[in-house]
Amino acid sequence: MHSSPSRSLSCGLSLPELLVTLALVAALVLAGLPAMADQRLRQQASRQGWQLQADVLLAQSLALSQGRAVRWAWLPASAASTAAASSPGSTTLSCWALLLGTSTGCRCPVPSTVQGEVLATCPSGTTVLLTHALAPPWSLGPTAASVLFDPVRGTATPTASLALQLDGVVWLKHIINISGRVRSCSDQGVAGWPPCSA
């Protein structure tokens, strides 16, 4: 009979090997976090941009199909919304709306009621067709507070540039020309949007 020397076989990793492996994995995860946060911002910008563009085009389409002038309007926060924003952790709600009539006196809904289909509030004589809240911390820098779409030709009065911003940086821009066409672009590399500088 042959007797073989007893050998100690080690299975798995030693503690130092395991710690080095975990440190490398943690370093790789931490290196990717800023890129993931940036990608999340780009997705939010794209989602808000598509919604804004769709609502502007819907205003023009409704004007032509209903034979009535439809107004896209950027609305200030309501007094209740501003008061709610003074409490810690809350923000003032901004929104845009599609209206039949003037936008004078119209306000965004209170933030706590936005979860459902809540429309902006307007004085009598103005019909609210649609309200869309802009998700904080995004803001909109329109060059015109409202754009009226003609029911016969679909033209826009006045022309406007709608800049979707975060901390003062323009992420997406929608330019509404006199014919009611919307040209959209992004200089922040948001997927699906051409660069503005081209």
Contacts in CASP RR format, 6 or more apart in sequence:
PFRMAT RR
TARGET T0000
AUTHOR 0000-0000-0000
METHOD contacts of the structure
MODEL  1
MHSSPSRSLSCGLSLPELLVTLALVAALVLAGLPAMADQRLRQQASRQGW
QLQADVLLAQSLALSQGRAVRWAWLPASAASTAAASSPGSTTLSCWALLL
GTSTGCRCPVPSTVQGEVLATCPSGTTVLLTHALAPPWSLGPTAASVLFD
PVRGTATPTASLALQLDGVVWLKHIINISGRVRSCSDQGVAGWPPCSA
13 21 0 8 1.000
41 166 0 8 1.000
41 171 0 8 1.000
42 171 0 8 1.000
42 188 0 8 1.000
42 189 0 8 1.000
42 190 0 8 1.000
42 191 0 8 1.000
44 135 0 8 1.000
44 138 0 8 1.000
45 138 0 8 1.000
45 164 0 8 1.000
45 166 0 8 1.000
45 171 0 8 1.000
45 172 0 8 1.000
45 186 0 8 1.000
45 188 0 8 1.000
45 190 0 8 1.000
46 172 0 8 1.000
46 190 0 8 1.000
46 191 0 8 1.000
46 192 0 8 1.000
46 193 0 8 1.000
48 134 0 8 1.000
48 135 0 8 1.000
48 138 0 8 1.000
48 164 0 8 1.000
48 172 0 8 1.000
49 164 0 8 1.000
49 172 0 8 1.000
49 174 0 8 1.000
49 184 0 8 1.000
51 132 0 8 1.000
52 96 0 8 1.000
52 132 0 8 1.000
52 140 0 8 1.000
52 162 0 8 1.000
52 164 0 8 1.000
52 172 0 8 1.000
52 174 0 8 1.000
53 174 0 8 1.000
53 182 0 8 1.000
53 184 0 8 1.000
55 72 0 8 1.000
55 96 0 8 1.000
55 98 0 8 1.000
55 130 0 8 1.000
55 132 0 8 1.000
56 72 0 8 1.000
56 147 0 8 1.000
56 162 0 8 1.000
56 174 0 8 1.000
56 176 0 8 1.000
56 182 0 8 1.000
57 182 0 8 1.000
58 98 0 8 1.000
58 130 0 8 1.000
59 70 0 8 1.000
59 71 0 8 1.000
59 72 0 8 1.000
59 98 0 8 1.000
59 147 0 8 1.000
59 149 0 8 1.000
60 70 0 8 1.000
60 149 0 8 1.000
60 154 0 8 1.000
60 156 0 8 1.000
60 180 0 8 1.000
62 68 0 8 1.000
62 70 0 8 1.000
62 98 0 8 1.000
62 129 0 8 1.000
62 149 0 8 1.000
63 69 0 8 1.000
63 70 0 8 1.000
63 149 0 8 1.000
63 150 0 8 1.000
63 151 0 8 1.000
63 154 0 8 1.000
64 149 0 8 1.000
64 151 0 8 1.000
64 152 0 8 1.000
64 154 0 8 1.000
66 151 0 8 1.000
67 151 0 8 1.000
67 152 0 8 1.000
68 100 0 8 1.000
68 151 0 8 1.000
69 100 0 8 1.000
69 101 0 8 1.000
69 148 0 8 1.000
69 149 0 8 1.000
69 150 0 8 1.000
69 151 0 8 1.000
70 98 0 8 1.000
70 99 0 8 1.000
70 100 0 8 1.000
70 129 0 8 1.000
70 148 0 8 1.000
70 149 0 8 1.000
70 151 0 8 1.000
71 98 0 8 1.000
71 99 0 8 1.000
71 100 0 8 1.000
71 101 0 8 1.000
71 102 0 8 1.000
71 103 0 8 1.000
71 146 0 8 1.000
71 147 0 8 1.000
71 148 0 8 1.000
71 149 0 8 1.000
72 96 0 8 1.000
72 97 0 8 1.000
72 98 0 8 1.000
72 146 0 8 1.000
72 147 0 8 1.000
72 149 0 8 1.000
73 96 0 8 1.000
73 97 0 8 1.000
73 98 0 8 1.000
73 99 0 8 1.000
73 103 0 8 1.000
73 106 0 8 1.000
73 145 0 8 1.000
73 146 0 8 1.000
73 147 0 8 1.000
74 94 0 8 1.000
74 96 0 8 1.000
74 140 0 8 1.000
74 141 0 8 1.000
74 142 0 8 1.000
74 145 0 8 1.000
74 146 0 8 1.000
74 162 0 8 1.000
75 94 0 8 1.000
75 95 0 8 1.000
75 96 0 8 1.000
75 97 0 8 1.000
75 103 0 8 1.000
75 106 0 8 1.000
75 107 0 8 1.000
75 108 0 8 1.000
75 120 0 8 1.000
75 131 0 8 1.000
76 94 0 8 1.000
76 107 0 8 1.000
76 108 0 8 1.000
77 85 0 8 1.000
77 92 0 8 1.000
77 93 0 8 1.000
77 94 0 8 1.000
77 107 0 8 1.000
77 108 0 8 1.000
78 93 0 8 1.000
78 107 0 8 1.000
78 108 0 8 1.000
78 109 0 8 1.000
78 110 0 8 1.000
78 121 0 8 1.000
79 107 0 8 1.000
80 110 0 8 1.000
81 92 0 8 1.000
81 93 0 8 1.000
81 107 0 8 1.000
81 108 0 8 1.000
81 109 0 8 1.000
81 110 0 8 1.000
81 111 0 8 1.000
82 92 0 8 1.000
84 90 0 8 1.000
84 110 0 8 1.000
84 111 0 8 1.000
84 112 0 8 1.000
85 91 0 8 1.000
85 92 0 8 1.000
85 93 0 8 1.000
85 111 0 8 1.000
90 111 0 8 1.000
91 111 0 8 1.000
91 136 0 8 1.000
91 137 0 8 1.000
93 108 0 8 1.000
93 109 0 8 1.000
93 110 0 8 1.000
93 111 0 8 1.000
93 114 0 8 1.000
93 133 0 8 1.000
93 134 0 8 1.000
93 136 0 8 1.000
94 108 0 8 1.000
94 133 0 8 1.000
94 134 0 8 1.000
94 139 0 8 1.000
94 140 0 8 1.000
95 108 0 8 1.000
95 109 0 8 1.000
95 120 0 8 1.000
95 131 0 8 1.000
95 132 0 8 1.000
95 133 0 8 1.000
95 134 0 8 1.000
96 131 0 8 1.000
96 132 0 8 1.000
96 134 0 8 1.000
96 140 0 8 1.000
97 103 0 8 1.000
97 106 0 8 1.000
97 119 0 8 1.000
97 120 0 8 1.000
97 128 0 8 1.000
97 129 0 8 1.000
97 130 0 8 1.000
97 131 0 8 1.000
97 132 0 8 1.000
98 128 0 8 1.000
98 129 0 8 1.000
98 130 0 8 1.000
99 106 0 8 1.000
99 122 0 8 1.000
99 126 0 8 1.000
99 127 0 8 1.000
99 128 0 8 1.000
99 129 0 8 1.000
99 146 0 8 1.000
100 126 0 8 1.000
100 127 0 8 1.000
100 129 0 8 1.000
101 125 0 8 1.000
101 126 0 8 1.000
101 127 0 8 1.000
102 126 0 8 1.000
103 122 0 8 1.000
103 126 0 8 1.000
103 145 0 8 1.000
103 146 0 8 1.000
104 123 0 8 1.000
105 122 0 8 1.000
105 123 0 8 1.000
106 120 0 8 1.000
106 121 0 8 1.000
106 122 0 8 1.000
106 123 0 8 1.000
106 126 0 8 1.000
106 128 0 8 1.000
107 120 0 8 1.000
107 121 0 8 1.000
107 122 0 8 1.000
108 120 0 8 1.000
108 131 0 8 1.000
108 133 0 8 1.000
109 118 0 8 1.000
109 119 0 8 1.000
109 120 0 8 1.000
109 121 0 8 1.000
109 131 0 8 1.000
109 133 0 8 1.000
114 133 0 8 1.000
118 131 0 8 1.000
119 128 0 8 1.000
119 130 0 8 1.000
119 131 0 8 1.000
120 128 0 8 1.000
120 131 0 8 1.000
121 128 0 8 1.000
122 128 0 8 1.000
134 140 0 8 1.000
137 166 0 8 1.000
137 167 0 8 1.000
138 164 0 8 1.000
138 165 0 8 1.000
138 166 0 8 1.000
139 164 0 8 1.000
139 165 0 8 1.000
139 166 0 8 1.000
139 168 0 8 1.000
140 162 0 8 1.000
140 163 0 8 1.000
140 164 0 8 1.000
140 165 0 8 1.000
141 162 0 8 1.000
141 163 0 8 1.000
141 164 0 8 1.000
141 165 0 8 1.000
142 160 0 8 1.000
142 161 0 8 1.000
142 162 0 8 1.000
142 163 0 8 1.000
143 160 0 8 1.000
143 161 0 8 1.000
143 162 0 8 1.000
144 158 0 8 1.000
144 159 0 8 1.000
144 160 0 8 1.000
147 156 0 8 1.000
147 157 0 8 1.000
147 158 0 8 1.000
147 159 0 8 1.000
147 160 0 8 1.000
147 176 0 8 1.000
148 156 0 8 1.000
148 157 0 8 1.000
149 155 0 8 1.000
149 156 0 8 1.000
149 180 0 8 1.000
150 156 0 8 1.000
150 157 0 8 1.000
154 179 0 8 1.000
154 180 0 8 1.000
155 178 0 8 1.000
155 179 0 8 1.000
155 180 0 8 1.000
156 176 0 8 1.000
156 177 0 8 1.000
156 178 0 8 1.000
156 179 0 8 1.000
156 180 0 8 1.000
157 178 0 8 1.000
159 175 0 8 1.000
159 176 0 8 1.000
159 177 0 8 1.000
159 178 0 8 1.000
160 175 0 8 1.000
160 176 0 8 1.000
161 173 0 8 1.000
161 174 0 8 1.000
161 175 0 8 1.000
161 176 0 8 1.000
162 173 0 8 1.000
162 174 0 8 1.000
162 175 0 8 1.000
162 176 0 8 1.000
163 170 0 8 1.000
163 172 0 8 1.000
163 173 0 8 1.000
164 170 0 8 1.000
164 171 0 8 1.000
164 172 0 8 1.000
164 173 0 8 1.000
164 174 0 8 1.000
165 171 0 8 1.000
169 188 0 8 1.000
170 187 0 8 1.000
170 188 0 8 1.000
171 186 0 8 1.000
171 188 0 8 1.000
171 190 0 8 1.000
172 184 0 8 1.000
172 185 0 8 1.000
172 186 0 8 1.000
172 188 0 8 1.000
172 190 0 8 1.000
172 193 0 8 1.000
173 184 0 8 1.000
173 185 0 8 1.000
173 186 0 8 1.000
173 196 0 8 1.000
174 182 0 8 1.000
174 183 0 8 1.000
174 184 0 8 1.000
175 182 0 8 1.000
175 183 0 8 1.000
175 184 0 8 1.000
175 185 0 8 1.000
176 182 0 8 1.000
177 183 0 8 1.000
184 193 0 8 1.000
184 194 0 8 1.000
185 193 0 8 1.000
185 194 0 8 1.000
185 195 0 8 1.000
185 196 0 8 1.000
185 198 0 8 1.000
186 193 0 8 1.000
186 194 0 8 1.000
186 195 0 8 1.000
186 196 0 8 1.000
187 195 0 8 1.000
187 196 0 8 1.000
187 197 0 8 1.000
189 195 0 8 1.000
END
